[in-house]
Amino acid sequence: MANYLFIESRDPFESRDTRFVEETATALKQRGNDVTIFLLQNGVFASRQNARNSNLAGLAQTGIRILADDFSLLERGITTAELVSGIQPSDIETLVDLLVQRDTKAIWH
Amino acid sequence: MTEKKLTLALMDPPYESANSTTAFRIISAALQKGIRVNVFAYEGAVCLPLKDQTPHANPVKNTTIEEEEHPTTKAFVSTLLEIGGEDRLLTWVNCGLCVDERGATNAVDGVKRGSPADFLKMTQESTNTLVIPTK
């Protein structure tokens, strides 16, 4: 079992290829891997409860850990109360900790 | 491998993408944790530490250079190298071919010149590698 860290920087409403991350993360989780999606930059737009066509809530229910960068949220005026259930606010220090965790494969998208 | 070491490959030129800001934040956070960081700047990213960058006033807001405090990427790189300190926790290597293509030889102190072979060596010696591509 490996750790997979997806860093999603893209807004799903601008970049439809964010589906790639969702599908790949799901497949890896189904194979028993530990999977984290870290949303940052415009990627945090999908974390809002009123964001239509966001699949993040469903992903969180499968056991995929979903984190949202606090700096990116603040820049875009998104409060913690607006986040989809299952998405945790996080920070860049946590991202660094995840990056230097043993046996972690990091993919920036 | 007991010492934690992180390698980043950057490609975006200055003032183009939020990727650069995020990369600086990751490097800063890692250095503050005492993690050794290698940066391989490729393509337009070799201009991030370009010494010729100058801050500017903002005629729209009618602010002076001092009031504007316009951040330059060369200042970020210099500060990160300072945070790395004498232990040289941060190694910044600019791709030489990319530098020559762009005439970007005048980098801030502490920036080295290298090749993709250096990036390969960095990745082999690192706990992990993060490639931040252009979109």
gemmi code that builds the backbone of each chain (N, CA, C; Angstrom):
import gemmi

chains = {
    "A": [
        ("MET", (0.847, -1.199, 0.000), (0.000, 0.000, 0.000), (0.878, 1.243, 0.000)),
        ("ALA", (0.549, 2.175, -0.842), (1.324, 3.419, -0.936), (0.441, 4.604, -0.564)),
        ("ASN", (1.087, 5.726, -0.350), (0.362, 6.979, -0.112), (0.357, 7.785, -1.402)),
        ("TYR", (-0.794, 8.230, -1.782), (-0.913, 9.081, -2.970), (-1.432, 10.450, -2.548)),
        ("LEU", (-0.725, 11.464, -2.994), (-1.084, 12.838, -2.669), (-1.356, 13.593, -3.975)),
        ("PHE", (-2.610, 13.903, -4.181), (-2.987, 14.705, -5.353), (-3.114, 16.169, -4.919)),
        ("ILE", (-2.418, 17.033, -5.601), (-2.501, 18.462, -5.310), (-3.297, 19.091, -6.448)),
        ("GLU", (-4.525, 19.459, -6.138), (-5.425, 19.968, -7.181), (-5.449, 21.488, -7.151)),
        ("SER", (-4.901, 22.101, -8.192), (-4.837, 23.561, -8.250), (-5.880, 24.146, -9.197)),
        ("ARG", (-6.616, 23.267, -9.867), (-7.506, 23.759, -10.929), (-8.967, 23.834, -10.481)),
        ("ASP", (-9.631, 24.800, -11.010), (-11.051, 25.018, -10.783), (-11.841, 24.084, -11.706)),
        ("PRO", (-12.687, 23.218, -11.147), (-13.406, 22.249, -12.000), (-14.362, 22.901, -12.979)),
        ("PHE", (-14.702, 24.150, -12.739), (-15.641, 24.829, -13.636), (-14.907, 25.438, -14.831)),
        ("GLU", (-13.582, 25.525, -14.710), (-12.767, 26.028, -15.816), (-12.041, 24.879, -16.502)),
        ("SER", (-11.639, 23.900, -15.714), (-10.849, 22.786, -16.236), (-11.591, 21.481, -15.997)),
        ("ARG", (-12.227, 20.980, -17.009), (-13.001, 19.756, -16.839), (-12.128, 18.542, -16.563)),
        ("ASP", (-10.819, 18.691, -16.820), (-9.952, 17.539, -16.588), (-9.684, 17.284, -15.104)),
        ("THR", (-10.331, 18.047, -14.236), (-10.229, 17.719, -12.803), (-10.865, 16.353, -12.533)),
        ("ARG", (-11.690, 15.893, -13.466), (-12.282, 14.554, -13.340), (-11.190, 13.479, -13.293)),
        ("PHE", (-10.066, 13.791, -13.951), (-8.935, 12.855, -13.951), (-8.492, 12.570, -12.514)),
        ("VAL", (-8.391, 13.625, -11.733), (-7.954, 13.447, -10.341), (-8.994, 12.650, -9.560)),
        ("GLU", (-10.258, 12.999, -9.728), (-11.325, 12.305, -8.994), (-11.346, 10.815, -9.332)),
        ("GLU", (-11.248, 10.513, -10.613), (-11.326, 9.109, -11.044), (-10.094, 8.318, -10.627)),
        ("THR", (-8.931, 8.953, -10.757), (-7.698, 8.253, -10.392), (-7.624, 8.046, -8.882)),
        ("ALA", (-8.020, 9.074, -8.135), (-8.016, 8.951, -6.673), (-8.958, 7.839, -6.219)),
        ("THR", (-10.119, 7.777, -6.841), (-11.092, 6.736, -6.492), (-10.541, 5.341, -6.784)),
        ("ALA", (-9.951, 5.181, -7.952), (-9.399, 3.875, -8.335), (-8.288, 3.449, -7.385)),
        ("LEU", (-7.442, 4.389, -7.010), (-6.340, 4.057, -6.100), (-6.864, 3.695, -4.715)),
        ("LYS", (-7.891, 4.396, -4.273), (-8.480, 4.084, -2.969), (-9.111, 2.697, -2.981)),
        ("GLN", (-9.782, 2.379, -4.075), (-10.423, 1.058, -4.192), (-9.403, -0.069, -4.163)),
        ("ARG", (-8.157, 0.253, -4.524), (-7.096, -0.756, -4.499), (-6.368, -0.778, -3.164)),
        ("GLY", (-6.909, -0.064, -2.183), (-6.368, -0.154, -0.825), (-5.279, 0.829, -0.480)),
        ("ASN", (-5.062, 1.830, -1.328), (-4.033, 2.827, -1.037), (-4.586, 3.950, -0.164)),
        ("ASP", (-3.690, 4.647, 0.485), (-4.066, 5.818, 1.261), (-4.015, 7.030, 0.316)),
        ("VAL", (-5.128, 7.718, 0.175), (-5.211, 8.780, -0.831), (-5.650, 10.092, -0.188)),
        ("THR", (-4.914, 11.139, -0.500), (-5.258, 12.486, -0.039), (-5.350, 13.414, -1.245)),
        ("ILE", (-6.381, 14.234, -1.251), (-6.478, 15.305, -2.245), (-6.324, 16.623, -1.504)),
        ("PHE", (-5.322, 17.403, -1.894), (-5.084, 18.697, -1.262), (-5.488, 19.778, -2.263)),
        ("LEU", (-6.538, 20.509, -1.931), (-7.034, 21.563, -2.821), (-6.295, 22.861, -2.531)),
        ("LEU", (-5.805, 23.492, -3.576), (-5.228, 24.821, -3.376), (-5.422, 25.659, -4.631)),
        ("GLN", (-5.078, 26.937, -4.502), (-5.320, 27.916, -5.579), (-6.795, 27.820, -6.008)),
        ("ASN", (-7.075, 27.829, -7.304), (-8.474, 27.796, -7.726), (-9.150, 26.446, -7.478)),
        ("GLY", (-8.369, 25.469, -7.090), (-8.931, 24.157, -6.766), (-9.913, 24.209, -5.611)),
        ("VAL", (-9.782, 25.217, -4.734), (-10.668, 25.290, -3.565), (-12.092, 25.724, -3.946)),
        ("PHE", (-12.292, 26.236, -5.146), (-13.659, 26.637, -5.534), (-14.631, 25.460, -5.470)),
        ("ALA", (-14.122, 24.249, -5.689), (-14.986, 23.059, -5.672), (-15.387, 22.661, -4.257)),
        ("SER", (-14.760, 23.268, -3.262), (-15.015, 22.848, -1.873), (-16.279, 23.477, -1.293)),
        ("ARG", (-16.887, 24.432, -1.999), (-18.066, 25.129, -1.471), (-19.317, 24.263, -1.579)),
        ("GLN", (-20.169, 24.366, -0.564), (-21.410, 23.583, -0.565), (-22.291, 23.913, -1.764)),
        ("ASN", (-22.254, 25.165, -2.200), (-23.130, 25.554, -3.304), (-22.455, 25.421, -4.666)),
        ("ALA", (-21.336, 24.712, -4.705), (-20.677, 24.468, -5.985), (-21.338, 23.280, -6.672)),
        ("ARG", (-22.027, 23.543, -7.744), (-22.732, 22.471, -8.441), (-21.750, 21.567, -9.173)),
        ("ASN", (-22.118, 20.341, -9.356), (-21.331, 19.357, -10.108), (-19.997, 19.032, -9.447)),
        ("SER", (-19.858, 19.352, -8.159), (-18.643, 18.949, -7.460), (-18.862, 17.560, -6.879)),
        ("ASN", (-17.896, 16.692, -7.096), (-18.018, 15.305, -6.618), (-17.244, 15.078, -5.330)),
        ("LEU", (-16.770, 16.148, -4.719), (-15.874, 15.998, -3.567), (-16.557, 15.344, -2.367)),
        ("ALA", (-17.840, 15.660, -2.150), (-18.537, 15.058, -1.006), (-18.564, 13.541, -1.138)),
        ("GLY", (-18.828, 13.078, -2.343), (-18.843, 11.634, -2.591), (-17.479, 11.006, -2.399)),
        ("LEU", (-16.447, 11.723, -2.821), (-15.090, 11.204, -2.652), (-14.739, 11.076, -1.174)),
        ("ALA", (-15.138, 12.075, -0.398), (-14.836, 12.050, 1.043), (-15.495, 10.844, 1.702)),
        ("GLN", (-16.683, 10.477, 1.221), (-17.397, 9.337, 1.815), (-16.719, 8.006, 1.513)),
        ("THR", (-15.853, 7.981, 0.496), (-15.149, 6.736, 0.170), (-13.894, 6.557, 1.016)),
        ("GLY", (-13.602, 7.560, 1.857), (-12.414, 7.451, 2.701), (-11.218, 8.215, 2.186)),
        ("ILE", (-11.401, 8.903, 1.067), (-10.322, 9.759, 0.564), (-10.280, 11.009, 1.437)),
        ("ARG", (-9.080, 11.335, 1.896), (-8.924, 12.526, 2.737), (-8.853, 13.755, 1.836)),
        ("ILE", (-9.691, 14.742, 2.111), (-9.699, 15.953, 1.283), (-9.409, 17.159, 2.162)),
        ("LEU", (-8.356, 17.875, 1.818), (-7.925, 19.043, 2.569), (-7.974, 20.277, 1.667)),
        ("ALA", (-8.262, 21.431, 2.267), (-8.321, 22.681, 1.501), (-7.373, 23.705, 2.132)),
        ("ASP", (-6.525, 24.269, 1.321), (-5.504, 25.225, 1.774), (-6.157, 26.497, 2.325)),
        ("ASP", (-5.842, 26.835, 3.571), (-6.489, 27.991, 4.215), (-6.161, 29.314, 3.513)),
        ("PHE", (-4.941, 29.449, 3.036), (-4.515, 30.661, 2.340), (-5.341, 30.861, 1.061)),
        ("SER", (-5.536, 29.778, 0.318), (-6.325, 29.854, -0.924), (-7.787, 30.157, -0.625)),
        ("LEU", (-8.301, 29.571, 0.462), (-9.690, 29.854, 0.854), (-9.847, 31.332, 1.208)),
        ("LEU", (-8.898, 31.826, 1.987), (-8.961, 33.222, 2.432), (-8.888, 34.179, 1.243)),
        ("GLU", (-7.994, 33.891, 0.320), (-7.834, 34.754, -0.861), (-9.136, 34.865, -1.656)),
        ("ARG", (-9.935, 33.791, -1.621), (-11.153, 33.727, -2.436), (-12.417, 33.970, -1.617)),
        ("GLY", (-12.257, 34.366, -0.377), (-13.410, 34.711, 0.458), (-14.285, 33.527, 0.803)),
        ("ILE", (-13.711, 32.356, 0.865), (-14.480, 31.156, 1.216), (-14.241, 30.838, 2.687)),
        ("THR", (-15.320, 30.765, 3.442), (-15.185, 30.496, 4.867), (-15.289, 28.999, 5.148)),
        ("THR", (-14.812, 28.622, 6.318), (-14.861, 27.206, 6.710), (-16.297, 26.694, 6.750)),
        ("ALA", (-17.222, 27.571, 7.142), (-18.632, 27.168, 7.241), (-19.230, 26.809, 5.879)),
        ("GLU", (-18.624, 27.301, 4.818), (-19.144, 27.040, 3.468), (-18.664, 25.717, 2.892)),
        ("LEU", (-17.718, 25.055, 3.576), (-17.097, 23.862, 2.993), (-18.046, 22.670, 2.995)),
        ("VAL", (-17.929, 21.878, 1.966), (-18.664, 20.614, 1.880), (-18.283, 19.728, 3.057)),
        ("SER", (-19.248, 19.005, 3.578), (-18.966, 18.084, 4.673), (-17.908, 17.070, 4.248)),
        ("GLY", (-16.932, 16.886, 5.103), (-15.872, 15.926, 4.783), (-14.599, 16.584, 4.293)),
        ("ILE", (-14.659, 17.878, 3.969), (-13.456, 18.602, 3.552), (-12.921, 19.389, 4.744)),
        ("GLN", (-11.665, 19.192, 5.044), (-11.056, 19.843, 6.202), (-10.159, 20.997, 5.761)),
        ("PRO", (-10.294, 22.160, 6.411), (-9.328, 23.230, 6.141), (-7.942, 22.800, 6.602)),
        ("SER", (-6.936, 23.192, 5.849), (-5.579, 22.769, 6.177), (-4.613, 23.915, 5.878)),
        ("ASP", (-3.330, 23.618, 5.863), (-2.359, 24.678, 5.605), (-1.143, 24.118, 4.877)),
        ("ILE", (-0.262, 25.024, 4.482), (0.886, 24.626, 3.657), (1.864, 23.769, 4.460)),
        ("GLU", (1.905, 23.971, 5.776), (2.801, 23.158, 6.612), (2.368, 21.692, 6.571)),
        ("THR", (1.058, 21.479, 6.591), (0.550, 20.107, 6.508), (0.890, 19.488, 5.156)),
        ("LEU", (0.798, 20.298, 4.109), (1.151, 19.794, 2.781), (2.611, 19.346, 2.747)),
        ("VAL", (3.479, 20.139, 3.353), (4.904, 19.766, 3.405), (5.084, 18.460, 4.172)),
        ("ASP", (4.384, 18.324, 5.303), (4.472, 17.072, 6.072), (4.051, 15.875, 5.224)),
        ("LEU", (3.000, 16.058, 4.453), (2.519, 14.970, 3.596), (3.537, 14.643, 2.503)),
        ("LEU", (4.179, 15.683, 1.977), (5.144, 15.480, 0.895), (6.363, 14.674, 1.336)),
        ("VAL", (6.770, 14.850, 2.594), (7.979, 14.150, 3.050), (7.641, 12.883, 3.834)),
        ("GLN", (6.368, 12.482, 3.760), (5.975, 11.212, 4.367), (6.542, 10.069, 3.515)),
        ("ARG", (6.970, 9.007, 4.162), (7.571, 7.883, 3.428), (6.588, 7.281, 2.422)),
        ("ASP", (7.135, 6.808, 1.311), (6.363, 6.097, 0.294), (5.150, 6.900, -0.206)),
        ("THR", (5.372, 8.176, -0.422), (4.297, 9.030, -0.916), (4.577, 9.458, -2.350)),
        ("LYS", (3.593, 9.253, -3.185), (3.706, 9.716, -4.564), (2.862, 10.985, -4.698)),
        ("ALA", (3.491, 12.069, -5.108), (2.816, 13.359, -5.182), (2.565, 13.738, -6.640)),
        ("ILE", (1.339, 14.084, -6.915), (0.962, 14.467, -8.285), (0.312, 15.837, -8.256)),
        ("TRP", (0.912, 16.784, -8.930), (0.343, 18.136, -9.040), (-0.543, 18.196, -10.271)),
        ("HIS", (-1.739, 18.746, -10.090), (-2.617, 18.918, -11.244), (-3.159, 20.330, -11.252)),
    ],
    "B": [
        ("MET", (17.431, 6.578, 4.321), (17.517, 8.046, 4.210), (16.871, 8.667, 5.455)),
        ("THR", (17.703, 9.201, 6.367), (17.157, 9.761, 7.594), (16.807, 11.241, 7.425)),
        ("GLU", (17.692, 11.996, 6.768), (17.424, 13.418, 6.570), (16.339, 13.600, 5.516)),
        ("LYS", (15.360, 14.436, 5.858), (14.289, 14.676, 4.892), (14.721, 15.743, 3.890)),
        ("LYS", (14.467, 15.430, 2.638), (14.880, 16.344, 1.575), (13.790, 16.370, 0.508)),
        ("LEU", (13.434, 17.563, 0.112), (12.356, 17.738, -0.858), (12.904, 18.434, -2.102)),
        ("THR", (12.568, 17.894, -3.262), (12.967, 18.526, -4.521), (11.736, 19.045, -5.247)),
        ("LEU", (11.835, 20.268, -5.740), (10.749, 20.852, -6.529), (11.277, 21.227, -7.910)),
        ("ALA", (10.504, 20.919, -8.926), (10.797, 21.398, -10.277), (9.779, 22.474, -10.610)),
        ("LEU", (10.271, 23.656, -10.937), (9.392, 24.784, -11.263), (9.547, 25.142, -12.739)),
        ("MET", (8.462, 25.562, -13.342), (8.516, 25.894, -14.772), (7.885, 27.239, -15.119)),
        ("ASP", (7.016, 27.752, -14.242), (6.311, 28.987, -14.582), (7.227, 30.205, -14.478)),
        ("PRO", (7.114, 31.142, -15.425), (7.865, 32.389, -15.323), (7.261, 33.286, -14.249)),
        ("PRO", (7.976, 34.332, -13.838), (7.446, 35.232, -12.811), (6.168, 35.942, -13.256)),
        ("TYR", (5.311, 36.236, -12.297), (4.116, 37.072, -12.511), (3.133, 36.461, -13.515)),
        ("GLU", (3.151, 35.140, -13.648), (2.320, 34.473, -14.632), (1.241, 33.615, -13.984)),
        ("SER", (1.573, 33.021, -12.851), (0.688, 32.003, -12.289), (0.804, 31.982, -10.769)),
        ("ALA", (-0.300, 31.578, -10.127), (-0.265, 31.395, -8.676), (0.648, 30.241, -8.287)),
        ("ASN", (1.043, 29.433, -9.272), (1.959, 28.326, -8.973), (3.248, 28.816, -8.319)),
        ("SER", (3.741, 29.971, -8.772), (5.003, 30.484, -8.217), (4.837, 30.829, -6.748)),
        ("THR", (3.731, 31.506, -6.428), (3.469, 31.859, -5.034), (3.373, 30.609, -4.171)),
        ("THR", (2.649, 29.610, -4.660), (2.513, 28.367, -3.903), (3.866, 27.694, -3.722)),
        ("ALA", (4.670, 27.697, -4.772), (6.002, 27.078, -4.662), (6.827, 27.780, -3.588)),
        ("PHE", (6.779, 29.111, -3.569), (7.526, 29.852, -2.541), (7.017, 29.500, -1.143)),
        ("ARG", (5.706, 29.346, -1.013), (5.132, 28.990, 0.293), (5.591, 27.600, 0.730)),
        ("ILE", (5.611, 26.658, -0.198), (6.052, 25.293, 0.135), (7.525, 25.302, 0.549)),
        ("ILE", (8.344, 26.021, -0.222), (9.780, 26.077, 0.091), (9.990, 26.700, 1.467)),
        ("SER", (9.301, 27.801, 1.716), (9.442, 28.492, 3.004), (9.036, 27.583, 4.162)),
        ("ALA", (7.889, 26.932, 4.026), (7.404, 26.066, 5.111), (8.363, 24.912, 5.358)),
        ("ALA", (8.903, 24.348, 4.275), (9.843, 23.228, 4.434), (11.116, 23.690, 5.141)),
        ("LEU", (11.641, 24.842, 4.735), (12.867, 25.357, 5.358), (12.643, 25.636, 6.842)),
        ("GLN", (11.453, 26.189, 7.164), (11.150, 26.487, 8.574), (11.111, 25.214, 9.404)),
        ("LYS", (10.825, 24.103, 8.755), (10.804, 22.810, 9.456), (12.175, 22.145, 9.470)),
        ("GLY", (13.163, 22.809, 8.868), (14.506, 22.239, 8.823), (14.692, 21.194, 7.748)),
        ("ILE", (13.766, 21.158, 6.809), (13.847, 20.199, 5.699), (14.724, 20.787, 4.600)),
        ("ARG", (15.647, 19.988, 4.103), (16.513, 20.439, 3.011), (15.702, 20.486, 1.712)),
        ("VAL", (15.861, 21.554, 0.942), (15.058, 21.739, -0.273), (15.971, 21.971, -1.479)),
        ("ASN", (15.692, 21.239, -2.534), (16.334, 21.486, -3.824), (15.293, 22.062, -4.772)),
        ("VAL", (15.674, 23.097, -5.492), (14.790, 23.633, -6.537), (15.518, 23.525, -7.868)),
        ("PHE", (14.847, 22.930, -8.838), (15.363, 22.951, -10.205), (14.420, 23.828, -11.015)),
        ("ALA", (14.916, 24.995, -11.410), (14.099, 25.936, -12.182), (14.334, 25.688, -13.665)),
        ("TYR", (13.241, 25.432, -14.336), (13.289, 25.034, -15.742), (12.446, 26.013, -16.553)),
        ("GLU", (12.743, 26.099, -17.831), (11.978, 26.977, -18.726), (11.859, 28.388, -18.117)),
        ("GLY", (10.648, 28.972, -18.115), (10.493, 30.361, -17.674), (10.821, 30.593, -16.220)),
        ("ALA", (10.849, 29.528, -15.422), (11.120, 29.692, -13.989), (12.541, 30.182, -13.713)),
        ("VAL", (13.432, 30.083, -14.724), (14.796, 30.580, -14.501), (14.811, 32.105, -14.344)),
        ("CYS", (13.692, 32.757, -14.712), (13.614, 34.215, -14.548), (13.135, 34.614, -13.158)),
        ("LEU", (12.718, 33.666, -12.344), (12.255, 34.005, -10.990), (13.333, 34.744, -10.187)),
        ("PRO", (14.619, 34.305, -10.256), (15.640, 35.013, -9.472), (16.390, 36.088, -10.256)),
        ("LEU", (15.810, 36.546, -11.362), (16.518, 37.511, -12.221), (16.745, 38.829, -11.473)),
        ("LYS", (18.018, 39.205, -11.373), (18.398, 40.370, -10.575), (17.903, 41.681, -11.178)),
        ("ASP", (17.636, 41.702, -12.463), (17.237, 42.942, -13.145), (15.801, 43.369, -12.846)),
        ("GLN", (15.041, 42.540, -12.165), (13.655, 42.918, -11.826), (13.668, 44.163, -10.928)),
        ("THR", (12.721, 45.066, -11.196), (12.621, 46.261, -10.347), (11.165, 46.476, -9.927)),
        ("PRO", (10.951, 46.848, -8.688), (9.593, 47.171, -8.251), (9.118, 48.445, -8.935)),
        ("HIS", (7.817, 48.639, -8.976), (7.307, 49.817, -9.672), (6.186, 50.485, -8.889)),
        ("ALA", (5.955, 51.743, -9.211), (4.816, 52.468, -8.635), (3.539, 51.997, -9.323)),
        ("ASN", (2.392, 52.416, -8.768), (1.110, 52.042, -9.381), (0.363, 53.309, -9.777)),
        ("PRO", (0.413, 53.669, -11.067), (-0.222, 54.913, -11.513), (-1.741, 54.878, -11.378)),
        ("VAL", (-2.335, 53.694, -11.381), (-3.789, 53.590, -11.243), (-4.207, 54.027, -9.834)),
        ("LYS", (-3.461, 53.579, -8.845), (-3.770, 53.939, -7.456), (-3.012, 55.177, -6.997)),
        ("ASN", (-2.134, 55.671, -7.878), (-1.318, 56.839, -7.565), (-0.442, 56.601, -6.343)),
        ("THR", (0.102, 55.406, -6.257), (0.994, 55.080, -5.154), (2.441, 55.069, -5.627)),
        ("THR", (3.334, 55.400, -4.719), (4.763, 55.401, -5.037), (5.316, 53.980, -4.951)),
        ("ILE", (6.569, 53.843, -5.331), (7.221, 52.526, -5.230), (7.201, 52.040, -3.784)),
        ("GLU", (7.506, 52.982, -2.861), (7.566, 52.609, -1.445), (6.181, 52.219, -0.936)),
        ("GLU", (5.167, 52.993, -1.313), (3.804, 52.698, -0.850), (3.290, 51.391, -1.452)),
        ("GLU", (3.673, 51.138, -2.677), (3.165, 49.944, -3.365), (3.776, 48.669, -2.791)),
        ("GLU", (5.037, 48.754, -2.382), (5.754, 47.569, -1.871), (5.582, 46.380, -2.817)),
        ("HIS", (5.783, 46.631, -4.068), (5.588, 45.598, -5.086), (6.566, 44.448, -4.870)),
        ("PRO", (6.053, 43.270, -4.647), (6.974, 42.149, -4.407), (7.572, 41.624, -5.703)),
        ("THR", (8.876, 41.439, -5.716), (9.522, 40.834, -6.881), (9.887, 39.395, -6.542)),
        ("THR", (9.870, 38.548, -7.552), (10.199, 37.147, -7.283), (11.677, 36.998, -6.929)),
        ("LYS", (12.521, 37.901, -7.432), (13.945, 37.799, -7.073), (14.120, 38.018, -5.569)),
        ("ALA", (13.287, 38.905, -4.988), (13.381, 39.144, -3.546), (12.926, 37.911, -2.764)),
        ("PHE", (11.874, 37.248, -3.268), (11.429, 36.014, -2.603), (12.550, 34.974, -2.619)),
        ("VAL", (13.195, 34.815, -3.776), (14.248, 33.797, -3.888), (15.412, 34.135, -2.958)),
        ("SER", (15.807, 35.421, -2.946), (16.901, 35.830, -2.060), (16.564, 35.556, -0.606)),
        ("THR", (15.331, 35.886, -0.217), (14.924, 35.678, 1.175), (14.919, 34.193, 1.524)),
        ("LEU", (14.439, 33.372, 0.609), (14.426, 31.924, 0.869), (15.852, 31.394, 1.006)),
        ("LEU", (16.761, 31.892, 0.178), (18.159, 31.463, 0.301), (18.739, 31.904, 1.647)),
        ("GLU", (18.324, 33.081, 2.101), (18.773, 33.549, 3.424), (18.213, 32.666, 4.533)),
        ("ILE", (16.936, 32.305, 4.409), (16.327, 31.418, 5.418), (17.084, 30.090, 5.455)),
        ("GLY", (17.507, 29.627, 4.278), (18.287, 28.394, 4.201), (19.583, 28.489, 4.977)),
        ("GLY", (20.094, 29.715, 5.087), (21.239, 30.000, 5.939), (22.543, 29.388, 5.479)),
        ("GLU", (23.510, 29.446, 6.381), (24.845, 28.954, 6.042), (24.875, 27.437, 5.883)),
        ("ASP", (23.859, 26.784, 6.465), (23.757, 25.330, 6.279), (23.323, 24.980, 4.861)),
        ("ARG", (22.961, 26.018, 4.116), (22.523, 25.834, 2.720), (21.409, 24.799, 2.626)),
        ("LEU", (20.391, 25.024, 3.439), (19.236, 24.130, 3.391), (18.552, 24.208, 2.036)),
        ("LEU", (18.690, 25.363, 1.367), (18.082, 25.532, 0.049), (19.151, 25.583, -1.038)),
        ("THR", (18.987, 24.700, -2.012), (19.825, 24.733, -3.217), (18.931, 25.092, -4.391)),
        ("TRP", (19.268, 26.177, -5.079), (18.466, 26.623, -6.232), (19.339, 26.498, -7.476)),
        ("VAL", (18.914, 25.667, -8.403), (19.662, 25.464, -9.641), (18.800, 25.903, -10.826)),
        ("ASN", (19.335, 26.826, -11.606), (18.671, 27.238, -12.849), (19.179, 26.384, -14.010)),
        ("CYS", (18.278, 25.936, -14.852), (18.676, 25.187, -16.052), (19.486, 26.107, -16.967)),
        ("GLY", (20.716, 25.719, -17.254), (21.614, 26.579, -18.012), (21.130, 26.887, -19.420)),
        ("LEU", (20.625, 25.879, -20.101), (20.134, 26.104, -21.466), (18.954, 27.072, -21.464)),
        ("CYS", (18.074, 26.922, -20.466), (16.902, 27.807, -20.365), (17.344, 29.238, -20.073)),
        ("VAL", (18.401, 29.365, -19.265), (18.951, 30.678, -18.951), (19.499, 31.330, -20.206)),
        ("ASP", (20.274, 30.571, -20.972), (20.891, 31.135, -22.177), (19.834, 31.560, -23.191)),
        ("GLU", (18.817, 30.724, -23.355), (17.752, 31.051, -24.311), (17.091, 32.383, -23.972)),
        ("ARG", (16.960, 32.642, -22.674), (16.230, 33.832, -22.212), (17.145, 34.994, -21.853)),
        ("GLY", (18.434, 34.801, -21.960), (19.368, 35.845, -21.573), (19.235, 36.209, -20.113)),
        ("ALA", (18.937, 35.197, -19.307), (18.630, 35.443, -17.884), (19.801, 35.057, -16.991)),
        ("THR", (20.989, 35.504, -17.375), (22.186, 35.075, -16.639), (22.386, 35.829, -15.333)),
        ("ASN", (21.760, 36.999, -15.198), (22.031, 37.861, -14.040), (21.112, 37.498, -12.871)),
        ("ALA", (21.387, 36.382, -12.242), (20.551, 35.918, -11.127), (21.093, 36.432, -9.803)),
        ("VAL", (20.230, 36.428, -8.796), (20.641, 36.864, -7.460), (21.688, 35.906, -6.904)),
        ("ASP", (22.437, 36.382, -5.908), (23.504, 35.576, -5.318), (22.949, 34.280, -4.735)),
        ("GLY", (23.698, 33.231, -4.936), (23.314, 31.937, -4.355), (22.662, 30.993, -5.338)),
        ("VAL", (22.233, 31.532, -6.488), (21.600, 30.682, -7.503), (22.690, 30.026, -8.357)),
        ("LYS", (22.549, 28.722, -8.569), (23.543, 27.983, -9.337), (23.033, 27.691, -10.748)),
        ("ARG", (23.963, 27.364, -11.597), (23.630, 26.974, -12.970), (23.819, 25.459, -13.094)),
        ("GLY", (22.876, 24.808, -13.771), (22.994, 23.357, -13.891), (22.272, 22.837, -15.108)),
        ("SER", (21.962, 21.561, -15.069), (21.311, 20.904, -16.207), (20.296, 19.894, -15.689)),
        ("PRO", (19.481, 19.314, -16.581), (18.548, 18.276, -16.131), (19.239, 17.110, -15.422)),
        ("ALA", (20.531, 16.927, -15.679), (21.258, 15.872, -14.960), (21.291, 16.174, -13.460)),
        ("ASP", (21.358, 17.455, -13.124), (21.320, 17.842, -11.702), (19.957, 17.522, -11.103)),
        ("PHE", (18.911, 17.734, -11.903), (17.558, 17.423, -11.420), (17.431, 15.927, -11.139)),
        ("LEU", (17.988, 15.105, -12.019), (17.949, 13.655, -11.806), (18.648, 13.296, -10.491)),
        ("LYS", (19.815, 13.890, -10.276), (20.559, 13.610, -9.038), (19.768, 14.053, -7.816)),
        ("MET", (19.137, 15.231, -7.936), (18.323, 15.738, -6.821), (17.203, 14.756, -6.465)),
        ("THR", (16.527, 14.273, -7.485), (15.392, 13.375, -7.232), (15.853, 12.073, -6.589)),
        ("GLN", (17.019, 11.594, -7.013), (17.537, 10.333, -6.470), (17.925, 10.477, -5.001)),
        ("GLU", (18.292, 11.700, -4.604), (18.738, 11.921, -3.228), (17.618, 12.402, -2.311)),
        ("SER", (16.406, 12.597, -2.855), (15.339, 13.243, -2.085), (14.323, 12.260, -1.526)),
        ("THR", (13.691, 12.689, -0.444), (12.580, 11.921, 0.113), (11.430, 11.908, -0.881)),
        ("ASN", (11.217, 13.048, -1.524), (10.153, 13.141, -2.512), (10.435, 14.280, -3.491)),
        ("THR", (9.771, 14.207, -4.624), (9.923, 15.234, -5.659), (8.549, 15.698, -6.096)),
        ("LEU", (8.390, 17.000, -6.195), (7.130, 17.556, -6.679), (7.418, 18.376, -7.932)),
        ("VAL", (6.794, 17.983, -9.017), (6.923, 18.724, -10.273), (5.706, 19.633, -10.400)),
        ("ILE", (5.938, 20.926, -10.481), (4.843, 21.888, -10.650), (4.897, 22.391, -12.092)),
        ("PRO", (4.119, 21.793, -12.954), (4.203, 22.149, -14.380), (3.402, 23.406, -14.704)),
        ("THR", (3.662, 23.966, -15.870), (2.789, 25.024, -16.361), (1.492, 24.356, -16.785)),
        ("LYS", (0.423, 25.105, -16.781), (-0.873, 24.509, -17.116), (-0.916, 24.127, -18.577)),
    ],
}
model = gemmi.Model(1)
for chain_id, residues in chains.items():
    chain = gemmi.Chain(chain_id)
    for i, (resn, *xyz) in enumerate(residues, 1):
        res = gemmi.Residue()
        res.name, res.seqid = resn, gemmi.SeqId(i, " ")
        for name, pos in zip(("N", "CA", "C"), xyz):
            atom = gemmi.Atom()
            atom.name, atom.element = name, gemmi.Element(name[0])
            atom.pos, atom.b_iso = gemmi.Position(*pos), 0.0
            res.add_atom(atom)
        chain.add_residue(res)
    model.add_chain(chain)
structure = gemmi.Structure()
structure.add_model(model)
structure.setup_entities()
